[in-house]
Amino acid sequence: QVQLAESGGGLVQSGGSLRLSCAASGRTFNINFMGWFRQAPGKEREFVARINWRDGSTSYADSLKDRFTISRDNAKNTVYLQMSSLKPEDTAVYSCAGRLNDSPKYYWGQGTQVTVSS
């Protein structure tokens, strides 16, 4: 198993920036990838970005790739989401997710609220 804990959410003005962090613990040696999803009120959860733990390759939701950047620090077992030029429509609960090499199961953090005021 792996446990994920997000931090860094909060209230930010439109146009501002915010960095989310997600620290992994447990079987971190076996992480395949980690990523971020978000869910806005009344909407379905959507993919934001993911990063391969071994080689650092990344993928993004097309609508977000110009403003969001995912990165990792393997030594700290932590993945980051740098968000810039934030818009009110980015308001959501952002959740960290991860998968291990030997299981199709997704592990989830508890989520962190990001609120962008206009």
Accessible surface in RSA format (square Angstrom, percent):
REM  Atomic radii and reference values for relative SASA: ProtOr
REM  Chains: A
REM  Algorithm: Lee & Richards
REM  Probe-radius: 1.40
REM  Slices: 20
REM RES _ NUM      All-atoms   Total-Side   Main-Chain    Non-polar    All polar
REM                ABS   REL    ABS   REL    ABS   REL    ABS   REL    ABS   REL
RES GLN A   1   124.45  69.6 110.17  80.5  14.28  34.0  28.20  60.0  96.25  73.0
RES VAL A   2     7.01   4.6   1.38   1.2   5.63  13.6   1.38   1.2   5.63  15.3
RES GLN A   3    90.96  50.9  85.86  62.8   5.10  12.1  60.62 129.0  30.34  23.0
RES LEU A   4    14.96   8.3   0.56   0.4  14.40  36.2   0.95   0.7  14.01  37.7
RES ALA A   5    56.10  51.6  52.42  80.9   3.67   8.4  52.42  73.8   3.67   9.7
RES GLU A   6    11.79   6.8   0.00   0.0  11.79  28.1   0.01   0.0  11.78   9.6
RES SER A   7    63.37  53.6  57.74  77.1   5.64  13.0  44.35  94.4  19.02  26.7
RES GLY A   8    38.07  46.9   0.00   N/A  38.07  46.9  25.46  69.9  12.61  28.2
RES GLY A   9    29.88  36.8   0.00   N/A  29.88  36.8   2.76   7.6  27.11  60.7
RES GLY A  10    30.34  37.4   0.00   N/A  30.34  37.4  30.10  82.6   0.24   0.5
RES LEU A  11   131.69  73.3  99.62  71.3  32.06  80.6  99.62  70.0  32.06  86.3
RES VAL A  12    22.66  14.9  17.61  15.9   5.05  12.2  22.66  19.7   0.00   0.0
RES GLN A  13   137.96  77.1 135.55  99.1   2.41   5.7  37.72  80.3 100.24  76.0
RES SER A  14    57.21  48.3  34.42  45.9  22.79  52.5  13.52  28.8  43.70  61.2
RES GLY A  15    53.44  65.9   0.00   N/A  53.44  65.9  29.11  79.9  24.33  54.5
RES GLY A  16    21.56  26.6   0.00   N/A  21.56  26.6  20.82  57.1   0.75   1.7
RES SER A  17    60.98  51.5  40.92  54.6  20.06  46.2  22.02  46.9  38.96  54.6
RES LEU A  18    35.04  19.5  30.33  21.7   4.71  11.8  35.04  24.6   0.00   0.0
RES ARG A  19   128.91  54.1 113.85  58.0  15.07  35.9  25.53  34.9 103.38  62.7
RES LEU A  20     0.00   0.0   0.00   0.0   0.00   0.0   0.00   0.0   0.00   0.0
RES SER A  21    24.45  20.7  24.36  32.5   0.09   0.2  11.98  25.5  12.47  17.5
RES CYS A  22     0.00   0.0   0.00   0.0   0.00   0.0   0.00   0.0   0.00   0.0
RES ALA A  23    47.91  44.1  44.87  69.2   3.04   6.9  44.87  63.2   3.04   8.1
RES ALA A  24     9.02   8.3   0.00   0.0   9.02  20.5   0.43   0.6   8.59  22.7
RES SER A  25    60.01  50.7  56.49  75.4   3.52   8.1  45.02  95.9  14.99  21.0
RES GLY A  26    51.76  63.8   0.00   N/A  51.76  63.8  24.92  68.4  26.84  60.1
RES ARG A  27    85.24  35.8  84.55  43.1   0.69   1.6  35.03  47.9  50.21  30.4
RES THR A  28    21.36  15.2  18.70  19.0   2.66   6.3   1.72   2.3  19.64  29.7
RES PHE A  29   164.90  82.5 124.77  77.3  40.13 104.4 138.14  83.8  26.76  76.6
RES ASN A  30    19.05  13.1  19.02  18.4   0.03   0.1   0.65   1.6  18.40  17.8
RES ILE A  31     9.98   5.7   1.99   1.5   7.99  19.2   1.99   1.4   7.99  21.7
RES ASN A  32    46.84  32.3  43.65  42.2   3.19   7.7   2.05   4.9  44.79  43.3
RES PHE A  33     6.82   3.4   6.82   4.2   0.00   0.0   6.82   4.1   0.00   0.0
RES MET A  34     0.45   0.2   0.45   0.3   0.00   0.0   0.45   0.4   0.00   0.0
RES GLY A  35     0.74   0.9   0.00   N/A   0.74   0.9   0.70   1.9   0.04   0.1
RES TRP A  36     0.00   0.0   0.00   0.0   0.00   0.0   0.00   0.0   0.00   0.0
RES PHE A  37    36.14  18.1  36.13  22.4   0.02   0.0  36.14  21.9   0.00   0.0
RES ARG A  38    22.32   9.4  21.65  11.0   0.66   1.6   1.75   2.4  20.56  12.5
RES GLN A  39    85.02  47.5  81.00  59.2   4.02   9.6  15.57  33.1  69.45  52.7
RES ALA A  40    19.26  17.7  16.07  24.8   3.19   7.3  16.38  23.1   2.88   7.6
RES PRO A  41   114.46  83.4  86.08  78.5  28.38 103.2  98.82  81.6  15.64  97.2
RES GLY A  42    91.92 113.3   0.00   N/A  91.92 113.3  45.45 124.7  46.47 104.1
RES LYS A  43   140.13  68.4 127.81  78.4  12.32  29.3  83.91  75.5  56.22  59.9
RES GLU A  44   155.19  89.1 142.08 107.5  13.11  31.2  58.81 113.7  96.39  78.7
RES ARG A  45   126.91  53.3 101.40  51.7  25.51  60.7  18.02  24.6 108.89  66.0
RES GLU A  46    75.50  43.3  70.52  53.4   4.98  11.9  30.34  58.7  45.17  36.9
RES PHE A  47    65.45  32.7  57.08  35.4   8.37  21.8  57.08  34.6   8.37  24.0
RES VAL A  48     0.00   0.0   0.00   0.0   0.00   0.0   0.00   0.0   0.00   0.0
RES ALA A  49     0.00   0.0   0.00   0.0   0.00   0.0   0.00   0.0   0.00   0.0
RES ARG A  50    86.76  36.4  86.75  44.2   0.01   0.0  16.59  22.7  70.17  42.5
RES ILE A  51     5.33   3.0   5.08   3.8   0.25   0.6   5.33   3.8   0.00   0.0
RES ASN A  52    34.70  23.9  33.66  32.5   1.04   2.5   3.84   9.2  30.87  29.8
RES TRP A  53    17.36   7.0  17.14   8.3   0.22   0.5  12.82   6.8   4.54   7.4
RES ARG A  54   199.02  83.6 171.14  87.2  27.88  66.4  86.41 118.1 112.61  68.2
RES ASP A  55    80.63  56.5  46.88  46.7  33.75  79.8  29.35  69.1  51.27  51.1
RES GLY A  56    18.27  22.5   0.00   N/A  18.27  22.5   4.51  12.4  13.76  30.8
RES SER A  57    63.63  53.8  50.48  67.4  13.16  30.3  47.57 101.3  16.06  22.5
RES THR A  58    64.83  46.1  32.31  32.8  32.52  77.5  12.89  17.3  51.94  78.5
RES SER A  59    49.20  41.6  43.32  57.8   5.88  13.5  45.14  96.1   4.06   5.7
RES TYR A  60    52.05  24.3  32.51  18.5  19.55  50.9  25.56  19.2  26.49  32.7
RES ALA A  61    20.32  18.7  13.72  21.2   6.60  15.0  20.32  28.6   0.00   0.0
RES ASP A  62   115.75  81.1  99.31  98.8  16.44  38.9  33.01  77.7  82.75  82.5
RES SER A  63    92.61  78.3  60.28  80.4  32.33  74.5  57.21 121.8  35.40  49.6
RES LEU A  64     3.53   2.0   3.37   2.4   0.15   0.4   3.53   2.5   0.00   0.0
RES LYS A  65   113.58  55.4  94.93  58.2  18.65  44.4  48.27  43.4  65.32  69.6
RES ASP A  66   133.19  93.3  97.08  96.6  36.12  85.4  34.03  80.1  99.16  98.9
RES ARG A  67    35.57  14.9  30.39  15.5   5.19  12.3  23.67  32.4  11.90   7.2
RES PHE A  68     2.04   1.0   0.00   0.0   2.04   5.3   0.00   0.0   2.04   5.8
RES THR A  69    74.92  53.3  74.29  75.3   0.64   1.5  42.97  57.7  31.95  48.3
RES ILE A  70     5.70   3.2   0.00   0.0   5.70  13.8   0.00   0.0   5.70  15.5
RES SER A  71    49.17  41.6  47.55  63.5   1.62   3.7  34.20  72.8  14.97  21.0
RES ARG A  72    71.83  30.2  47.04  24.0  24.80  59.0   0.09   0.1  71.75  43.5
RES ASP A  73    43.10  30.2  38.30  38.1   4.81  11.4  12.67  29.8  30.43  30.4
RES ASN A  74    64.88  44.7  52.65  50.9  12.24  29.5  31.12  74.9  33.76  32.6
RES ALA A  75    99.54  91.5  57.93  89.4  41.60  94.6  70.46  99.2  29.08  77.0
RES LYS A  76   137.31  67.0 118.48  72.7  18.83  44.8  72.29  65.1  65.03  69.3
RES ASN A  77    42.19  29.1  42.19  40.8   0.00   0.0   0.70   1.7  41.49  40.1
RES THR A  78    12.19   8.7  12.19  12.4   0.00   0.0   5.36   7.2   6.83  10.3
RES VAL A  79     0.00   0.0   0.00   0.0   0.00   0.0   0.00   0.0   0.00   0.0
RES TYR A  80    27.31  12.8  27.31  15.5   0.00   0.0  14.88  11.2  12.44  15.3
RES LEU A  81     0.00   0.0   0.00   0.0   0.00   0.0   0.00   0.0   0.00   0.0
RES GLN A  82    70.80  39.6  70.52  51.5   0.28   0.7  38.09  81.1  32.71  24.8
RES MET A  83     0.00   0.0   0.00   0.0   0.00   0.0   0.00   0.0   0.00   0.0
RES SER A  84    39.61  33.5  39.61  52.9   0.00   0.0  23.24  49.5  16.37  22.9
RES SER A  85    58.90  49.8  54.41  72.6   4.49  10.3  18.99  40.4  39.91  55.9
RES LEU A  86     1.11   0.6   0.00   0.0   1.11   2.8   0.00   0.0   1.11   3.0
RES LYS A  87    87.56  42.7  87.56  53.7   0.00   0.0  38.16  34.3  49.40  52.6
RES PRO A  88    52.89  38.5  46.03  42.0   6.86  25.0  46.37  38.3   6.52  40.5
RES GLU A  89   115.61  66.4  92.29  69.8  23.33  55.5  58.53 113.2  57.08  46.6
RES ASP A  90     0.69   0.5   0.65   0.6   0.04   0.1   0.04   0.1   0.65   0.6
RES THR A  91    30.91  22.0  28.64  29.0   2.26   5.4  26.49  35.6   4.41   6.7
RES ALA A  92     1.37   1.3   0.81   1.3   0.55   1.3   1.37   1.9   0.00   0.0
RES VAL A  93    60.26  39.7  59.09  53.5   1.17   2.8  59.09  51.3   1.17   3.2
RES TYR A  94     0.00   0.0   0.00   0.0   0.00   0.0   0.00   0.0   0.00   0.0
RES SER A  95    17.58  14.9  17.58  23.5   0.00   0.0   1.92   4.1  15.66  21.9
RES CYS A  96     0.00   0.0   0.00   0.0   0.00   0.0   0.00   0.0   0.00   0.0
RES ALA A  97     0.22   0.2   0.22   0.3   0.00   0.0   0.22   0.3   0.00   0.0
RES GLY A  98     1.52   1.9   0.00   N/A   1.52   1.9   1.52   4.2   0.00   0.0
RES ARG A  99    69.87  29.3  69.27  35.3   0.60   1.4   0.19   0.3  69.68  42.2
RES LEU A 100     1.09   0.6   1.09   0.8   0.00   0.0   1.09   0.8   0.00   0.0
RES ASN A 101    85.49  59.0  55.88  54.0  29.61  71.3  21.64  52.1  63.85  61.7
RES ASP A 102    92.38  64.7  55.36  55.1  37.02  87.5  44.56 104.9  47.82  47.7
RES SER A 103    29.23  24.7  25.10  33.5   4.13   9.5  17.90  38.1  11.33  15.9
RES PRO A 104   111.38  81.2 101.09  92.2  10.29  37.4 101.36  83.7  10.02  62.2
RES LYS A 105   113.56  55.4 104.74  64.3   8.82  21.0  72.31  65.1  41.25  43.9
RES TYR A 106    82.30  38.4  70.38  40.0  11.92  31.0  43.75  32.9  38.55  47.5
RES TYR A 107    28.28  13.2  25.81  14.7   2.47   6.4  15.60  11.7  12.67  15.6
RES TRP A 108    90.25  36.2  61.00  29.5  29.25  68.7  48.38  25.8  41.87  67.9
RES GLY A 109    12.88  15.9   0.00   N/A  12.88  15.9   1.76   4.8  11.12  24.9
RES GLN A 110   130.51  73.0  89.29  65.3  41.22  98.1  70.54 150.1  59.97  45.5
RES GLY A 111    13.05  16.1   0.00   N/A  13.05  16.1   0.80   2.2  12.25  27.4
RES THR A 112    18.39  13.1  13.69  13.9   4.70  11.2   6.88   9.2  11.51  17.4
RES GLN A 113    85.00  47.5  77.20  56.4   7.81  18.6  50.17 106.8  34.83  26.4
RES VAL A 114     0.00   0.0   0.00   0.0   0.00   0.0   0.00   0.0   0.00   0.0
RES THR A 115    47.23  33.6  47.23  47.9   0.00   0.0  35.78  48.1  11.45  17.3
RES VAL A 116     6.74   4.4   0.00   0.0   6.74  16.2   0.00   0.0   6.74  18.3
RES SER A 117    41.53  35.1  35.10  46.9   6.43  14.8  34.33  73.1   7.20  10.1
RES SER A 118   129.56 109.5  68.44  91.3  61.13 140.8  55.10 117.3  74.47 104.3
END  Absolute sums over single chains surface
CHAIN  1 A     6141.5       4780.3       1361.2       3060.3       3081.2
END  Absolute sums over all chains
TOTAL          6141.5       4780.3       1361.2       3060.3       3081.2
